[in-house]
Amino acid sequence: MRGKHYNSKRQGIRLWLEGKTSRIKPFFPASQRQLDLAFRINKVRDVIYNLPDDVAIAVHIGSGVDNAIYLLRLTCLCRKKLIGFVGETYCSIVVDQTHENRSYHVFSEDDAILSEAKYIILAGFKDRALARRRMESFGYGGKLVELYDSTDTMPFYHVPNILYSMHRLTGTNEFFSKIVHSNTHIASDYYLSIMERIDQINKILEACDGKRVLVYPAGPHAKSLLVYTDLKYKNIVAFADRSVREFQGSSVRDVSPQSFDDVDCIVVASFAYQDEIVSYLEKLGVKEKILALYPKNSRQSFTANINQWSPDLEYVNQLDRRYSFQEVHAIAEQTMQHLSRGSSCFAAYNVIDYNMIHFGVFYHGEKEIRQIKNYQYYNNKIAIIIQGPIIYDEDFTYRTIQFYQMLFSGVCIILSTWKEEQEKEGFSRIQNLGIEVVLSDPPVQKGVLNLNYQVKSTYAGLLRAQKLHKEYALKTRTDFRINAAGCLMHLHNLIEKFPIQGMERQRLIVLPPYLDVPYYIPDFLLFGKTNDMLLFWDAQELYPNKTDGINPEMLLFSRYFHLIGKYIQDPIVDMNQYVSVLCNDFVIVDPSVFKYIWKKYTYESSMQYLENPNTFTSADWFSHQQRM
């Protein structure tokens, strides 16, 4: 980040420390895995889009029907004059479930109906060379259209399955044998949710056909729409925004009423501010021209990150379709109760949008294994602070605590939440788990983005940990779940191996900071000695309700730097000094250490780790330690 945008953040922090404010706009990166997938799909879309609409088309799908299903689902193939599919497949009919359940026949390569086709699309990937030779042998060489070229390394709809896992179940438990497969992989639907959202937007954009289109605002979301959706095929006559400039090679209009006189449709190219923009346009009297892309119940934009944090998180999504979710849930409950009575195994499962993950029986009884791993020795020193309002949806907080009790044997689990939770149904179940529960009154002042709620509940939990003589504490959240059994031992050892020489205060362990945004260090997961954590989360001084865009993370860490005498006015200008403080006063670990999922930003944004080039990673941190 350079120039004006960075300067505003730097000035904003300085002014905040002086009791003033500044306006700042945040931005968030996209997942490279998601972008790669979208680029491949759009490449295939363009090939099919450029074929004439009024001529007969057949599609050679090779040996599998997946090619046909995804072509119908993710491209405009169903809008063409499609006579059917060609290939060797067990299925004689392909049903397009996304467009009025249309049915298409699958016929053999020597079927006479192929002579009616003007074009034959080769949709197979691995067997495309064989399909080409066979079609040429039947005299159809001049009709062939290739979907792939020599640069393509995988089918257009395919995502490499980084979460593949083998589940070796112990025992012959009849409950799990019904619903857990020994070899499991992530269903394509899970990864392709991004393409479903693109497809939904394309259907909405059909309302623009034959109309003069204006796109407002002209920002990153509009640019993504032009790259990934059919908006680029529409008759775009102008872009508009509050700042007049150039965008995609065109001049950007202002947002006065006159700017919309010569257009028939205004595409609202924003997710976060869609409602505000629609309201503004309605006041300008152009309500009938507005085309909003997101329904009221949308939880994420079509560019939302997929699976960003943990590359090796075990995931099970292959359930027997004969069982309803209620039946599966009941079976899992019975299994967990059955195994809890003196069993050397334990069962664990998490519910995610009516699918199961972490569903299996784990052997946990070998004394030698427990002694070799030595987790218990470290866990006895540590408290996990779970702060925030209890998440009752899918019993998330309850299941998290239950999971931690199995995963982190000997750890003190402290739930720090609000007194009002006592009145809610389900609270007594959590109390009966035998953990420490700390109840507090809400703060008198919320703070920006409820920051004072986070600070007060975390501080109260840390005070309880101190009272229980727990030397170390991990701060996490009620909508957050860690899945790595050995992470606490690892964090403990990092602090012990990298002390601050000559100081009572020791380092805090944090996730990778952003070097292009001052003091932007993730605050949702911190580990350190309990006394040091109390200093960081000191709740005596309330944070302001409004800071005009300065992130809570920036407020927390800039104040902490100030308290320990390490505040830097220009972290990017004084990059070496800033990195020096990060290396001397913190330990940086990568997200994959925890293998976490975060319900706040949906599960899709929690499971895949993608390194941002602007972050100061664990490897970067360690390389500096070697030179110090």
C-alpha positions in Angstrom: 0.0 0.0 0.0 1.4 3.4 -1.0 0.6 7.1 -0.9 -2.6 8.6 0.3 -4.3 5.4 1.4 -1.4 4.4 3.7 -0.9 7.9 5.0 -4.6 8.1 6.1 -4.2 4.9 8.2 -0.9 6.1 9.7 -2.4 9.5 10.5 -5.6 7.8 11.8 -3.7 5.8 14.4 -1.7 8.8 15.5 -4.8 10.9 15.9 -6.6 8.1 17.7 -3.8 7.9 20.3 -4.3 11.7 20.7 -8.0 11.3 21.1 -8.9 12.2 17.5 -10.2 10.3 14.5 -9.6 9.9 10.7 -11.6 8.2 7.9 -10.2 5.0 6.5 -11.5 2.4 4.0 -10.5 -1.2 4.6 -10.0 -3.8 1.8 -9.6 -7.6 1.8 -7.7 -9.9 -0.6 -9.3 -12.7 -2.6 -8.3 -16.4 -2.5 -6.0 -17.4 -5.3 -7.6 -20.9 -5.4 -10.9 -19.2 -6.1 -9.5 -17.0 -8.8 -7.8 -19.9 -10.6 -11.1 -21.8 -10.6 -13.1 -18.8 -11.9 -10.5 -18.1 -14.6 -10.7 -21.7 -15.9 -14.5 -21.7 -15.9 -14.7 -18.4 -17.7 -12.2 -19.6 -20.3 -14.6 -22.5 -21.1 -17.6 -20.1 -20.9 -16.2 -17.9 -23.5 -15.6 -20.8 -25.9 -19.3 -21.8 -25.6 -20.6 -18.3 -25.6 -19.0 -17.5 -28.9 -20.8 -20.4 -30.7 -23.9 -19.4 -32.6 -27.2 -19.8 -30.9 -29.2 -21.0 -33.9 -27.1 -24.0 -35.0 -27.2 -27.5 -33.6 -24.5 -28.5 -31.1 -23.4 -31.8 -29.6 -21.0 -32.3 -26.8 -18.6 -35.3 -26.5 -18.2 -35.9 -22.8 -15.9 -38.9 -22.9 -16.3 -41.7 -20.3 -18.0 -39.7 -17.5 -21.1 -37.6 -17.1 -19.5 -35.0 -14.8 -18.4 -33.0 -17.9 -22.0 -32.7 -19.0 -23.4 -31.7 -15.6 -20.9 -29.0 -15.0 -21.2 -27.6 -18.5 -24.9 -27.2 -18.0 -24.5 -25.9 -14.6 -21.6 -23.4 -15.1 -21.9 -22.2 -18.7 -24.5 -21.0 -21.1 -24.6 -24.4 -22.9 -28.3 -24.9 -22.0 -29.2 -21.7 -24.0 -27.7 -23.1 -27.2 -29.4 -25.5 -29.6 -28.1 -28.6 -27.9 -29.1 -31.9 -29.4 -27.4 -34.1 -26.8 -24.2 -35.6 -25.5 -21.8 -38.2 -27.0 -19.8 -40.7 -24.9 -19.4 -44.0 -23.2 -21.4 -43.5 -19.9 -23.6 -45.6 -17.7 -26.2 -42.8 -17.9 -28.4 -42.6 -21.0 -30.0 -39.3 -20.1 -28.5 -36.2 -18.6 -30.8 -34.0 -16.6 -30.0 -30.3 -16.2 -31.4 -29.6 -12.7 -30.6 -25.9 -12.9 -32.8 -25.1 -15.9 -36.3 -26.5 -15.6 -35.1 -30.1 -15.4 -34.5 -30.4 -19.1 -33.3 -33.8 -20.3 -30.7 -34.5 -22.9 -29.9 -37.9 -24.5 -26.5 -39.5 -24.4 -25.8 -41.4 -27.7 -22.9 -43.3 -29.1 -20.2 -41.9 -31.5 -21.7 -43.7 -34.5 -25.2 -42.4 -34.0 -26.6 -40.8 -37.2 -28.0 -37.8 -35.2 -24.4 -36.4 -35.0 -24.7 -35.5 -38.7 -27.2 -32.8 -37.7 -24.7 -31.0 -35.5 -22.8 -28.0 -36.9 -20.3 -28.2 -33.9 -19.2 -31.0 -31.7 -17.6 -29.8 -28.4 -14.8 -32.0 -27.0 -15.5 -31.7 -23.3 -13.5 -34.6 -21.9 -10.2 -33.8 -20.4 -7.9 -36.8 -20.0 -9.4 -38.6 -23.0 -9.8 -35.6 -25.3 -7.0 -36.7 -27.7 -8.7 -40.2 -28.1 -12.1 -38.5 -28.6 -10.6 -36.3 -31.3 -9.2 -39.3 -33.2 -12.5 -41.2 -32.9 -14.5 -38.2 -34.1 -12.1 -37.7 -37.0 -12.5 -41.4 -37.9 -16.2 -40.8 -38.3 -15.6 -37.8 -40.6 -16.5 -35.1 -38.1 -13.0 -33.5 -37.9 -14.2 -30.2 -39.3 -16.9 -29.8 -36.7 -14.8 -30.2 -33.6 -14.5 -27.4 -31.0 -11.7 -27.8 -28.3 -12.4 -26.7 -24.7 -8.9 -27.2 -23.6 -5.4 -26.4 -25.0 -1.9 -27.5 -24.1 -1.7 -25.1 -21.2 -4.6 -26.6 -19.3 -3.6 -29.0 -16.5 -7.0 -30.0 -15.1 -10.8 -29.9 -16.0 -12.3 -26.5 -15.9 -14.5 -27.3 -12.9 -11.9 -29.2 -10.9 -10.4 -28.0 -7.7 -7.4 -30.0 -6.3 -8.6 -31.7 -3.1 -6.1 -30.5 -0.5 -8.2 -31.9 2.3 -8.2 -35.6 1.3 -7.9 -37.8 4.4 -8.0 -41.5 5.2 -10.1 -42.4 8.2 -9.1 -45.7 9.8 -11.8 -46.5 12.3 -11.1 -48.6 15.3 -13.5 -51.3 16.4 -16.7 -52.4 14.5 -19.1 -49.8 15.8 -22.3 -50.3 13.9 -23.4 -46.7 14.1 -20.4 -45.3 12.3 -20.2 -48.2 9.8 -23.5 -46.9 8.4 -22.6 -43.3 7.8 -18.8 -42.9 7.5 -16.8 -44.0 4.5 -13.3 -45.2 5.0 -12.0 -43.1 2.1 -13.5 -39.6 2.0 -13.1 -36.4 0.0 -14.7 -33.1 -0.2 -17.7 -33.0 -2.5 -17.4 -30.8 -5.5 -20.4 -28.8 -4.4 -18.5 -27.6 -1.4 -15.8 -26.0 -3.5 -18.0 -24.9 -6.3 -20.3 -22.8 -4.1 -18.5 -19.8 -5.6 -19.6 -20.8 -9.1 -23.2 -21.3 -7.9 -23.1 -17.7 -6.7 -21.7 -16.6 -10.1 -24.4 -18.5 -11.8 -27.1 -16.8 -9.7 -25.7 -13.4 -10.6 -25.7 -14.4 -14.3 -29.4 -15.2 -14.1 -30.1 -11.8 -12.6 -28.0 -10.1 -15.3 -30.3 -11.6 -17.9 -32.6 -8.7 -17.1 -30.0 -6.4 -18.8 -30.2 -8.2 -22.2 -31.0 -5.7 -25.0 -30.7 -2.7 -22.6 -28.2 0.1 -22.1 -26.4 -0.7 -18.9 -24.6 1.6 -16.4 -22.5 0.0 -13.6 -22.3 1.8 -10.2 -20.1 2.0 -8.3 -16.9 1.6 -10.3 -14.7 -0.3 -7.9 -13.1 -3.7 -7.2 -16.5 -5.5 -7.1 -17.4 -4.1 -10.5 -14.0 -5.3 -11.9 -14.6 -8.8 -10.5 -18.1 -8.8 -12.1 -16.5 -8.0 -15.5 -13.9 -10.8 -15.1 -16.1 -13.6 -13.7 -19.7 -13.0 -14.8 -21.6 -12.4 -18.0 -21.7 -8.6 -17.3 -18.9 -8.2 -19.8 -21.3 -9.4 -22.5 -23.9 -6.8 -21.8 -24.2 -3.4 -23.5 -22.3 -1.3 -20.9 -22.5 2.3 -21.9 -21.1 3.9 -18.8 -19.7 3.6 -15.2 -20.6 5.9 -12.4 -19.1 6.6 -9.0 -18.8 9.4 -6.4 -15.3 10.2 -7.7 -14.9 11.1 -11.4 -12.0 9.2 -13.0 -11.1 6.5 -15.5 -12.2 2.9 -15.0 -11.5 0.0 -17.3 -10.5 2.5 -20.0 -13.7 4.5 -19.7 -14.5 7.8 -18.0 -16.5 7.5 -14.8 -19.6 9.7 -14.4 -20.7 11.3 -11.3 -23.9 10.2 -9.5 -26.1 13.1 -10.3 -29.7 12.3 -11.6 -28.6 13.4 -15.1 -26.0 10.6 -15.3 -28.8 8.0 -15.5 -31.0 9.6 -18.1 -29.5 7.8 -21.1 -29.4 4.3 -19.6 -32.1 1.6 -19.1 -30.5 -0.5 -16.3 -28.3 0.4 -13.4 -26.3 -2.6 -12.1 -25.5 -2.1 -8.4 -21.9 -3.5 -8.2 -21.5 -3.8 -4.5 -22.3 -6.4 -1.8 -21.5 -4.6 1.5 -23.2 -1.3 0.5 -26.0 -2.6 -1.8 -28.9 -1.5 0.4 -27.4 2.0 0.9 -26.8 2.4 -2.8 -30.3 1.2 -3.7 -31.8 3.6 -1.2 -29.7 6.5 -2.7 -30.8 5.7 -6.3 -34.4 5.5 -5.3 -34.2 9.0 -3.9 -32.8 10.1 -7.3 -36.0 8.8 -8.9 -34.5 5.9 -10.9 -36.0 3.0 -8.9 -37.4 1.3 -12.1 -33.8 1.1 -13.5 -32.1 -0.5 -10.5 -30.8 -4.1 -10.8 -29.5 -5.4 -7.4 -27.4 -8.6 -7.6 -27.9 -9.9 -4.1 -31.1 -11.1 -2.4 -31.8 -9.8 1.1 -30.7 -13.1 2.8 -27.2 -13.2 1.0 -24.5 -14.0 3.5 -21.5 -13.4 1.3 -20.5 -11.8 -2.0 -19.8 -14.0 -5.1 -16.1 -13.2 -4.6 -16.0 -14.4 -1.0 -12.9 -16.4 -0.1 -13.2 -20.2 -0.1 -11.4 -22.2 2.5 -8.6 -19.9 3.5 -6.8 -21.2 6.5 -6.0 -24.8 7.1 -4.7 -27.1 4.3 -4.9 -30.4 6.1 -8.1 -30.2 8.1 -9.9 -33.5 8.0 -13.3 -33.2 6.4 -16.1 -35.8 5.8 -19.0 -34.9 3.6 -20.0 -38.3 2.2 -23.1 -39.4 4.1 -25.5 -42.2 3.1 -28.3 -40.3 1.3 -30.9 -42.7 2.7 -30.5 -41.1 6.1 -32.1 -37.8 7.0 -30.0 -35.2 8.9 -32.1 -35.8 12.0 -31.3 -39.6 11.8 -27.6 -39.0 11.3 -27.5 -36.5 14.2 -29.3 -39.0 16.5 -26.9 -41.9 15.4 -23.9 -39.7 16.2 -25.2 -38.7 19.6 -25.8 -42.4 20.4 -22.3 -43.2 19.3 -20.7 -40.5 21.4 -22.6 -41.6 24.5 -21.7 -45.3 23.9 -18.0 -44.6 23.5 -17.8 -42.3 26.5 -18.3 -45.1 29.1 -14.7 -46.2 29.7 -13.8 -46.5 26.1 -10.3 -46.2 24.9 -11.7 -44.3 21.9 -13.6 -41.1 21.5 -16.0 -39.9 18.9 -16.1 -36.4 17.5 -18.2 -34.6 15.0 -19.1 -31.1 14.0 -22.2 -30.0 12.2 -21.7 -27.5 9.4 -24.8 -26.4 7.5 -26.4 -29.8 8.0 -23.3 -31.7 6.9 -20.9 -33.5 9.1 -17.2 -32.9 9.5 -14.7 -34.5 11.9 -17.1 -37.5 12.0 -15.3 -40.6 13.2 -14.0 -42.7 16.0 -10.5 -41.8 17.2 -8.3 -44.2 19.2 -7.0 -42.4 22.3 -6.1 -45.2 24.7 -2.5 -46.0 24.2 -0.5 -44.9 27.3 2.7 -45.0 25.4 1.4 -42.6 22.7 0.2 -40.1 25.3 3.6 -40.3 27.1 5.6 -39.8 23.9 3.6 -36.8 22.7 3.8 -35.3 26.2 0.8 -33.0 25.6 -0.5 -33.4 29.2 2.5 -31.8 30.8 2.1 -28.6 28.8 -1.7 -28.6 28.8 -1.8 -28.5 32.6 -0.1 -25.1 32.5 -2.5 -23.5 30.0 -6.0 -22.0 30.0 -8.0 -21.6 26.8 -10.2 -18.4 27.1 -13.3 -18.7 24.9 -14.8 -15.3 24.9 -18.0 -13.8 23.4 -21.7 -14.6 23.1 -22.6 -18.3 23.0 -23.3 -19.6 19.5 -26.3 -21.9 19.8 -26.7 -22.4 16.1 -25.6 -26.0 15.4 -24.6 -26.2 19.1 -21.4 -24.6 17.9 -19.9 -23.4 21.2 -21.1 -26.5 23.1 -19.5 -28.8 20.5 -16.3 -26.7 20.5 -15.9 -27.1 24.3 -16.7 -30.8 24.1 -14.2 -31.2 21.3 -11.5 -29.3 23.3 -12.1 -31.5 26.3 -11.2 -34.5 24.2 -8.5 -32.8 22.1 -6.7 -30.9 24.9 -6.7 -33.2 27.8 -5.8 -31.4 31.0 -6.3 -27.8 29.7 -8.3 -25.4 31.8 -11.2 -24.2 29.6 -12.7 -20.9 30.5 -15.9 -19.6 28.8 -16.1 -15.8 29.4 -19.5 -14.5 28.3 -22.4 -12.3 29.5 -24.9 -12.6 32.3 -27.8 -12.5 29.9 -26.8 -15.9 28.6 -28.1 -17.5 31.8 -31.6 -16.9 30.6 -31.2 -18.7 27.3 -32.1 -22.3 26.6 -29.1 -24.5 26.3 -26.9 -22.5 28.7 -27.2 -25.2 31.4 -25.9 -27.8 29.0 -22.6 -25.9 28.7 -22.4 -25.4 32.5 -22.8 -29.2 32.9 -19.6 -29.8 30.9 -17.6 -28.9 34.0 -15.7 -26.0 32.6 -15.0 -22.6 34.2 -17.7 -20.1 33.3 -17.2 -16.3 33.8 -20.2 -14.1 33.5 -19.9 -10.3 33.1 -22.1 -7.3 32.7 -21.8 -5.7 29.2 -19.5 -2.7 29.0 -21.1 0.7 29.3 -19.6 1.7 25.9 -19.6 -0.7 23.0 -16.5 0.6 21.3 -15.8 0.4 17.5 -17.2 -2.8 16.1 -18.0 -3.9 19.7 -14.3 -3.9 20.6 -15.0 -3.2 24.3 -17.1 -6.4 24.5 -14.2 -8.4 23.2 -11.7 -6.7 25.6 -13.9 -6.9 28.7 -14.8 -10.6 28.2 -11.2 -11.6 27.4 -9.9 -9.7 30.4 -12.4 -11.3 32.7 -11.4 -14.7 31.5 -7.7 -14.0 31.9 -8.3 -12.9 35.5 -10.0 -16.2 36.2 -7.0 -18.0 34.6 -4.6 -16.0 36.8 -6.7 -16.9 39.9 -6.4 -20.6 38.9 -2.6 -20.2 38.6 -2.5 -21.0 34.9 0.8 -19.7 33.6 -0.2 -19.4 30.0 -3.4 -18.5 28.2 -4.8 -18.8 24.7 -7.4 -16.2 23.7 -10.0 -17.4 21.2 -13.7 -16.9 20.4 -17.1 -18.7 20.8 -17.5 -18.8 17.0 -14.1 -20.3 16.5 -12.7 -23.8 16.7 -9.1 -25.1 16.7 -8.4 -28.6 15.4 -4.7 -29.2 16.0 -4.0 -31.3 19.1 -0.3 -30.3 19.5 -0.6 -26.6 18.9 -0.6 -25.6 22.6 2.6 -27.5 23.3 4.1 -25.8 20.2 3.1 -22.3 21.4 4.4 -22.9 24.9 7.8 -24.1 23.6 8.1 -21.1 21.3 7.8 -18.7 24.2 10.2 -20.7 26.3 12.8 -20.9 23.5 12.6 -17.2 22.5 12.5 -15.2 25.7 13.0 -11.4 25.8 16.4 -11.1 27.4 16.5 -9.1 30.6 12.7 -8.5 30.8 10.0 -10.0 33.0 7.5 -9.5 30.1 7.7 -12.2 27.5 6.7 -12.3 23.8 3.1 -12.7 22.6 2.3 -15.2 19.9 0.3 -13.7 17.0 -0.8 -14.7 13.5 1.1 -13.0 10.6 0.8 -9.2 10.6 0.2 -7.1 7.5 3.2 -5.0 6.6 1.3 -2.7 4.2 -1.2 -1.7 6.9 0.1 -0.1 10.1 -0.4 -2.2 13.2 -2.9 -4.6 11.4 -2.2 -7.8 13.4 -5.0 -10.3 13.8 -6.6 -10.1 17.3 -8.8 -13.1 17.3 -6.1 -15.6 18.3 -3.3 -14.7 20.8 -1.2 -16.8 23.1 1.2 -15.8 25.9 2.0 -15.8 29.6 -1.2 -14.9 31.5 0.3 -11.7 33.0 1.4 -10.5 29.6 -2.0 -11.2 28.1 -3.6 -9.2 30.9 -1.4 -6.2 29.9 -2.5 -6.5 26.3 -6.2 -6.9 27.1 -6.3 -4.3 29.9 -10.0 -3.3 30.1 -9.5 -0.3 32.3 -9.5 2.2 29.5 -12.5 2.0 27.1 -12.1 2.2 23.4 -14.2 4.9 21.5 -17.4 4.0 19.7 -16.4 5.7 16.5 -13.0 5.9 14.8 -14.1 6.5 11.2 -12.6 3.3 9.8 -9.6 2.6 12.0 -9.8 -1.2 12.6 -10.1 -2.7 16.1 -6.9 -4.6 15.5 -5.0 -1.4 14.8 -6.4 0.2 18.0 -5.4 -2.7 20.1 -1.9 -3.2 18.8 -1.0 0.5 18.4 -1.9 1.0 22.1 0.1 -2.1 23.2 3.1 -0.9 21.2 2.6 2.5 23.0 2.4 0.8 26.5 5.6 -1.2 26.0 7.4 1.9 24.7 7.8 0.5 21.1 5.3 2.8 19.3 6.4 3.7 15.7 4.7 6.6 14.0 5.6 5.4 10.4 5.7 1.6 10.4 6.1 1.4 6.6 8.5 4.3 6.3 10.4 2.8 9.3 10.0 -0.7 8.1 13.2 -2.0 9.6 12.3 -0.7 13.0 8.7 -2.1 12.8 10.0 -5.5 11.8 12.6 -5.3 14.6 9.8 -4.9 17.1 7.8 -7.7 15.6 10.8 -10.0 15.8 11.8 -8.9 19.4 8.5 -8.6 21.1 6.3 -11.2 19.3 6.4 -14.7 17.9 4.7 -15.1 14.6 3.0 -18.4 13.7 1.1 -19.3 10.5 -2.6 -20.1 10.7 -2.0 -23.8 9.7 -0.5 -24.3 13.2 -4.1 -24.2 14.6 -6.1 -25.8 11.7 -9.0 -23.6 12.7 -12.5 -22.9 11.4 -14.3 -19.6 11.9 -18.0 -19.5 11.8 -18.2 -15.7 11.7 -17.0 -15.6 8.1 -18.7 -18.9 7.1 -17.0 -22.2 7.1 -16.0 -21.7 3.4 -13.6 -19.0 4.4 -11.8 -20.9 7.2 -10.3 -24.1 5.9 -7.7 -23.3 3.2 -4.5 -21.5 3.9 -3.4 -19.1 1.3 -0.4 -16.9 2.0 -0.8 -13.2 1.4 2.4 -11.7 0.0 2.0 -8.6 2.2 2.1 -10.5 5.5 5.1 -11.1 7.7 5.0 -14.9 7.9 6.4 -17.3 10.4 9.2 -18.1 8.0 10.0 -14.4 7.6 10.1 -14.0 11.4 12.3 -17.0 11.9 14.8 -15.9 9.3 15.3 -12.7 11.2 15.8 -14.6 14.4 18.7 -16.5 12.8 20.4 -13.2 11.9 19.9 -11.5 15.3 
